[in-house]
Amino acid sequence: MLKPDESLKKLIEGNKRFVNGEASQARTCHEHRKNIINKQEPFAVVITCSDSRVCPEIIMDCGLGDIFVVRVAAGALNPDLLGTIEYAVLALNVKLILMLGHDNCGVMECILRDKADLSKDIKKLCDHVSRNFTEEEKQTLSASEGVKVATLEDVKLLKKIPVLRQKIRAKELKILPAHYNFYTNEVELL
């Protein structure tokens, strides 16, 4: 089992391979798939948006079973997702949680620009994330800046969860904010 810093290094090195066009699509062969049927041992949790352009396994050159991915539009954490994250840490012994935002988030654009023509459920999602912003920020931030603010706030939220906080204090877990830059394809730590 990797330590938190070793897990982060694997993700960053995988992203460098992706950026340089050297992605290996490692660990997808038939033999590997057979080996992971009965047990998963991911080395990191990646929480990210549902945006179809942000595929953590691809942009960080990971194979099947390497990362435990939690996806929701705008990275809007809710009790079900928090339980899913806790499961990965407690049951699967994951040592790193990466909260990954990205450029050009359509949901963030809706949140910051208060679109009135949205469905009830989309408004509910937007209201949940917009708790992170003042009215002034909603008027002045770009969608990418808003995503960074929300990512940092979500990391603060995760660090307050008692079981995760305990793991952090014991140096058994790291929770880090990051941003996927569409223009450079780099995952940048915030």
C-alpha positions as CSV (number, residue, x, y, z in Angstrom):
1,M,0.0,0.0,0.0
2,L,1.4,3.3,-1.0
3,K,1.9,6.3,1.3
4,P,0.1,9.5,0.6
5,D,3.1,11.2,-1.1
6,E,3.8,8.1,-3.2
7,S,0.2,8.1,-4.4
8,L,0.4,11.8,-5.3
9,K,3.7,11.2,-7.2
10,K,2.1,8.4,-9.2
11,L,-0.8,10.7,-10.2
12,I,1.5,13.6,-11.1
13,E,3.9,11.3,-13.1
14,G,0.9,9.8,-15.0
15,N,-0.4,13.3,-15.8
16,K,3.1,14.2,-17.2
17,R,3.0,11.2,-19.4
18,F,-0.5,12.2,-20.7
19,V,0.7,15.8,-21.3
20,N,3.7,14.6,-23.2
21,G,1.7,12.2,-25.3
22,E,3.3,9.2,-23.7
23,A,0.3,7.8,-21.9
24,S,0.5,4.0,-21.5
25,Q,-3.1,3.1,-20.7
26,A,-1.4,0.8,-18.2
27,R,-3.1,-2.0,-16.4
28,T,-6.0,-2.7,-18.8
29,C,-4.8,-6.0,-20.3
30,H,-6.9,-9.2,-20.0
31,E,-4.6,-10.7,-17.3
32,H,-4.9,-7.6,-15.1
33,R,-8.6,-7.5,-15.5
34,K,-8.8,-11.1,-14.3
35,N,-6.6,-10.3,-11.3
36,I,-8.8,-7.5,-10.0
37,I,-12.2,-9.3,-10.3
38,N,-12.3,-10.2,-6.6
39,K,-10.5,-7.3,-5.0
40,Q,-9.8,-3.7,-5.6
41,E,-6.8,-1.8,-4.2
42,P,-6.9,1.8,-5.5
43,F,-4.1,4.0,-4.3
44,A,-6.1,7.3,-4.5
45,V,-9.6,8.7,-4.5
46,V,-10.2,11.4,-7.2
47,I,-13.3,13.5,-6.7
48,T,-14.1,15.4,-9.8
49,C,-16.9,16.9,-12.0
50,S,-19.0,14.7,-14.3
51,D,-17.7,16.7,-17.3
52,S,-17.1,14.3,-20.2
53,R,-13.7,16.1,-20.9
54,V,-12.3,15.2,-17.4
55,C,-11.6,11.5,-17.2
56,P,-9.2,11.0,-14.3
57,E,-8.0,7.6,-15.4
58,I,-7.0,9.0,-18.8
59,I,-5.5,12.4,-17.7
60,M,-3.4,10.7,-15.0
61,D,-2.6,7.6,-17.0
62,C,-4.1,5.1,-14.6
63,G,-5.3,1.7,-15.2
64,L,-8.3,-0.3,-14.0
65,G,-8.4,-0.5,-10.2
66,D,-5.8,2.2,-9.7
67,I,-8.0,5.1,-8.6
68,F,-11.4,5.3,-6.9
69,V,-13.3,8.0,-8.9
70,V,-16.2,9.9,-7.4
71,R,-17.9,12.2,-10.0
72,V,-20.7,14.7,-9.7
73,A,-21.4,17.9,-11.6
74,A,-19.3,20.8,-10.3
75,G,-17.8,18.4,-7.6
76,A,-20.9,19.2,-5.4
77,L,-20.3,17.1,-2.3
78,N,-23.4,15.7,-0.6
79,P,-23.9,13.1,2.1
80,D,-24.0,10.2,-0.3
81,L,-20.7,11.2,-1.9
82,L,-19.2,11.8,1.5
83,G,-20.1,8.2,2.5
84,T,-18.6,6.9,-0.7
85,I,-15.4,8.8,0.0
86,E,-15.3,7.5,3.6
87,Y,-15.8,4.0,2.3
88,A,-12.8,4.3,0.0
89,V,-10.6,5.5,2.9
90,L,-11.9,3.1,5.6
91,A,-12.7,-0.1,3.6
92,L,-10.2,0.2,0.8
93,N,-7.4,1.9,2.8
94,V,-6.8,4.7,0.3
95,K,-4.2,7.2,1.5
96,L,-4.8,10.1,-0.8
97,I,-7.9,12.1,-1.8
98,L,-7.5,14.5,-4.7
99,M,-10.3,17.0,-5.2
100,L,-10.0,17.9,-8.9
101,G,-11.7,20.9,-10.4
102,H,-11.3,22.0,-14.1
103,D,-11.6,24.8,-16.6
104,N,-14.8,25.8,-18.4
105,C,-17.2,24.1,-16.0
106,G,-20.8,24.6,-17.4
107,V,-22.4,24.1,-14.0
108,M,-20.1,26.7,-12.4
109,E,-21.1,29.1,-15.1
110,C,-24.8,28.5,-14.2
111,I,-24.0,29.0,-10.5
112,L,-22.2,32.3,-11.0
113,R,-24.5,33.7,-13.6
114,D,-27.8,32.6,-11.9
115,K,-29.6,31.2,-14.9
116,A,-33.3,31.4,-14.2
117,D,-34.4,28.8,-16.9
118,L,-33.0,25.8,-15.1
119,S,-34.9,22.7,-13.9
120,K,-35.7,22.3,-10.2
121,D,-32.9,19.7,-9.8
122,I,-30.2,21.7,-11.6
123,K,-31.2,24.7,-9.4
124,K,-30.8,22.6,-6.3
125,L,-27.4,21.5,-7.4
126,C,-26.4,25.0,-8.2
127,D,-27.7,26.3,-4.8
128,H,-25.7,23.6,-3.0
129,V,-22.4,24.7,-4.6
130,S,-23.2,28.5,-4.5
131,R,-23.0,28.4,-0.7
132,N,-19.3,28.9,-1.3
133,F,-19.7,32.3,-2.9
134,T,-20.6,35.8,-1.8
135,E,-22.9,37.8,-4.1
136,E,-19.9,39.9,-5.2
137,E,-17.9,36.8,-6.1
138,K,-20.8,35.6,-8.2
139,Q,-20.6,38.8,-10.2
140,T,-16.8,38.9,-10.6
141,L,-15.4,35.4,-10.7
142,S,-14.9,33.5,-14.0
143,A,-16.1,29.9,-14.0
144,S,-12.6,28.6,-13.7
145,E,-11.9,30.9,-10.7
146,G,-15.1,29.8,-9.2
147,V,-14.2,26.1,-9.6
148,K,-10.9,26.8,-7.7
149,V,-12.7,28.5,-4.9
150,A,-15.2,25.6,-4.6
151,T,-12.4,23.0,-4.8
152,L,-10.6,24.7,-1.9
153,E,-13.8,24.9,0.1
154,D,-14.6,21.3,-0.5
155,V,-11.2,20.2,0.7
156,K,-11.8,22.2,3.9
157,L,-15.2,20.3,4.3
158,L,-13.5,16.9,3.8
159,K,-10.8,17.7,6.3
160,K,-13.5,18.4,8.9
161,I,-15.0,14.9,8.7
162,P,-14.0,13.2,12.0
163,V,-12.8,9.9,10.5
164,L,-10.8,11.6,7.8
165,R,-9.4,14.2,10.2
166,Q,-8.2,11.3,12.4
167,K,-6.4,9.7,9.5
168,I,-4.8,13.0,8.5
169,R,-3.5,13.5,12.1
170,A,-2.1,10.0,12.0
171,K,-0.3,10.9,8.7
172,E,-2.3,8.0,7.0
173,L,-4.2,10.3,4.6
174,K,-3.7,13.5,2.6
175,I,-6.5,15.5,1.1
176,L,-5.3,17.9,-1.7
177,P,-7.0,20.4,-4.0
178,A,-6.0,20.3,-7.7
179,H,-7.2,21.9,-11.0
180,Y,-7.2,20.3,-14.5
181,N,-6.1,23.0,-17.0
182,F,-7.8,22.3,-20.3
183,Y,-5.3,24.5,-22.2
184,T,-2.1,22.7,-21.0
185,N,-3.7,19.4,-19.9
186,E,-1.8,19.6,-16.7
187,V,-3.2,18.8,-13.2
188,E,-2.0,21.6,-11.0
189,L,-2.0,21.4,-7.2
190,L,-3.7,24.4,-5.6
